[in-house]
Amino acid sequence: MNFLRKIVSGKRNRLQTEKFDLDITYVTPRVCGMSFPASGFEKCYRNNINDVAAFLEDKHKDSYLIFNLSCRKYDYKKFKNMVKEYEW
């Protein structure tokens, strides 16, 4: 699956560690941007919502807040409902 994600990401920076390979980029030490956290078939080529949740818990514990700027909703419980919606 990582092969497909890398193709979709193109030349964008990816966060790659021993545990994670995600389309997430830190803009500042406290702010990062990412694509939509996907489930179902879409997780084959986008960030898997479970991997994103695991990454945030691993790196930021309970000290994060997600701003959903899309018109799409996803399972906010995966992120302990620490999500604010601002449709763009």
Beta strands, then each sheet from edge to edge (+ up, - down):
strand 1: 15-16
strand 2: 21-22
strand 3: 24-28
strand 4: 31-34
strand 5: 66-68
strand 6: 83-85
sheet 1: 1+ 2-
sheet 2: 3+ 4-
sheet 3: 5+ 6+
end
